[in-house]
Amino acid sequence: MYDNLFSLDGKVAAVIGGGGVLAGEMALGLASYGAAVAVLDYNGEAAERRAQQIRDQGGKAIAVQVDATRREDLERALDIILKEFGHVDILINAAGINSDTPFLEITEEEWYRILDVDLKSVFLACQVFGKAMIEAGRGGSIINISSASSGPPLSKVFTYSVAKAGVNQITQFLAREWAPYNIRVNAILPGFFPAEQNRRLLTPERTAKILGHTPMNRFGEPHELVGVTILLASEKASSFITGAIIRVDGGFGAMTI
């Protein structure tokens, strides 16, 4: 019964934000375990580079430029995926932006922009792709990307923290709602993985505080998110896992003082 426990052969994954560092590595991991991958990103060139990397390694992949805050873009992407691969089984919601603007200086424009990219995109993608999964009757796995800032919140990233707390709520609500359809909804909660969107926040002082609060005393590497991604994507390996928010943080969340 444990043969091919983590195989994704025959599965199709849509990775929103797949042109980025972390979600791009997750896309590579999904492909290496047999999934066909649609790399969706606002940056179409980055999406195509990642899709080509998967193809160069013998996998199946397409790239689709999308604005994940627009329902019509997501519906167009879904149509392309269904025409190319016939169905969709796995959705990863990893679109994200950040800002360290002090609270009293946050404008409404910045507030709504971050909430749109980090939270509204998850809401819309779950509606668009979740509906397709329900109608197909094949079950599925939705993997949202949470954050160490989702609670207790971290300093300097107010709006981002609010958005990621909302991602946790969407994850657990839909896990309850869609369990009868065998659609599992979980979240990965990364600790500190330096990437383009947060590197500017990592001043020497802040880095020292982060590492001092991380028992493993280092930052995470992108490949260290792949294992939990494959686990949650696999229909066999995580058949009874839903509503989970899984930390990959080097022990950061286990620390107090």
N, C-alpha and C positions, 0 to 999 in steps of 0.2 A: 504493500500500500504506500510505501515511501519512495517508489520509483518516480523520478522526474518531479520531485516535490516542488521545486522552484521553477520548473519549465514554464515559459510563456509562449510556447509554440502555438501558432494560430490566433494569438491575441493581438489586438490593435490598441495602441496607446496614443493619446493626444497629450502633448506636454506643452502647456501654456507657460511662456517664459523660457522655453527651451533653447533660445539663443544665448542665454546667460551662462555664467560659470557653473553655478550649482545645479540648476535644472538641466543644463546641457550635459553634465556628467551623469545625471539620472537618466536622461534619454539614451545615452550610450550604454548604460547598464541594462536598461530594458531591452534594447536591441540585442545585446550580447546574450541574453537569455531567451531570445527567439521572437520577441514582439516586433511587429511592424510599427514604426513610429512616425507620427506626424508632429513635426517641430513647429510650434506656433509662437510667434514673437512679433512685437511691435517693430523691431528691427529686422526687416525681411532679409537683409544680407547676412546678418548673424545667424538667422534661422537656416538659411541655405548652406552656410559653411558647416553648421553642425549636422545637417542632413547628409551633406556630401561626405563628412567624416564617417558617418554610420555606413553609408553605401560603400565607401572605400574599404571598410572592414568586413564587407560581405553581408551587411544587413539591409533591410528594406526601410526606406525613409523618404518622406516628402517634407517640404517646407511650405508654410503658409504664413503670409504677413497678415497680422490681425491687430486691431486695437481691442483689447480684451474688455474695455469699458463700454463697448458698443455691441448690443445684442445682434444687430444685423451682420457684423463682422464674424461673430461666433457662429451664427447660423450658416453663413457662407462657408466658413471653415469646416463645419460639420458636413455640409453637402459635398465638399471636395473629398473629405476623408471617406465618406460612404461610397462615393463613386470610385475611388481608388482602391479601397480595401474591403468594402462591403458592410462593415460594422465597426463599432468602437466599444472596447471593453474596459479601458483604463483611462482615467483622466487625472492629470496632475495640474493643480492650480498653483503656479509659482510666479505669477507676475508681481512685481513689487518695486516701490520707490520709497525713499526715506528722506528725512530732513531733521536737522538739529536746531531749528529755529526756537528761541525761547518762547514760552507759552504766550506771554503778553504781546509778542510780535508776530504771532501766527495770523496770517490773513485768511479770510474766508476762502479765497481762491486756492491757497495752499492746502487748507483743511480739506476741502472737497476733492482736490486733485489726488491727494494721498489716499483718502477714503475710497475714491473711485477705483484707483489702480489696485489697492491692496485688499479691499473688501467687496466693493461692488462687482469687480471682475469675478470673484469667487461665486457670489450670488448668481450672476448671469450665466456663468459657465455651468454651474450645477443645474440650473434650469434647462439650458439648451441641451447639454450632453446627458444629463440625468433623464430627461424625458425620452431621449433616443434609446437609452439603455432600458428603460421601463417598457417601451413599446416593442423593443426587440426580444424581450423575454429571455435574455442570455445571462442575466445577472451583471455584475461589474464591480469595479473598484475605483473609488474616488479618493485621491490622496491630496489633501490640502497642506499648504506650508504655513505653519504657525511660527512662533518666535519666542525666544527667551524673554522678550519684552511683553508678552501677552499677559503676564501676571506672575508675581508682582511686577509692576511696570518699571522699566529702566529710566534713568535720567536722560535728558536731551532728545528723546524721540517720542514726544507726546502723542502726536496724531498716529504715528505708526503703531504705537502700543495699543491705542484704542482700536485701530483696525484689526490687529492680530487677535485681540480679545474677542472681537466679533467673528473672526475666522474659527476660533475654537467653538463658539456657540453654533455657528452654521454646521460645523462638523458633527457635533453631538446631536443636534436636532435632526439632521437628515439621517443619521445612523438609525435613529428610532423610527423615522418616517418611512424609510425605504428598506428596512430589514425584510419585510414580507416579499420584496421583489429580488431578494438575494443580492442587493447592491450594498456593498460594504463601504462605509465612509469613515475615513481615519485622517489623522494629521500627523505630520512629522514636525517636531519642534527642535530646530537646530539651535545649538549654542552659538558660539562665535566663529564664523567662517568668513574670513576677509574676502570681500568681493567688491565690485565697482561701486555698488550703491552705499556701502558702509565704510569703505576704506578711509574716507576723509574724516570720519568720526574717531578713528583710532589714533589719537594723539598719544605720545609717550606716557602721559599721566593716566589716561583712560586705559591704555593697554595694560599698564601695571596693575590697575584695580581689577580688570577682567581676569587676568592670569592669576592674581592672588586669590580670586574667588573660584577658580577652576582647579579642582584637585589634580587633574592631569597636567596642569601648568603649561598648556599650549593651546593654540587655535586648532580648529578642525580643518581637515583637508577635504576637498569636494568628493573624492572617492569614498569617503567614510559615510556618506549618505546613501550610497548605492545599495548596501546590504538591506537596510530597512525598507527601501523602496521596492526591491524585489520581493521581500517578504510580504508586504502589504498588497502588491500587485498580483501575487500568485493566488490563484483560486484554491489550490490545494493547501498551501502552507499557512494561509491566514483565513481559512473558511469560517472560523468562529470569532474573528477579530473585527469588531466594528465599534465606532464611537471612541476609539483609543486616541490619545494624544501622546505620541512616543518621543521622549527626549533623546537627542543625540548631541550631548553637550559637555562631554568630558567630566560630568559630575557637578556642573555649575548649579543645577537646580537642587542639588542635595546639600548645598552649603547654607549656613546661616551666618555665624561669626567665626 
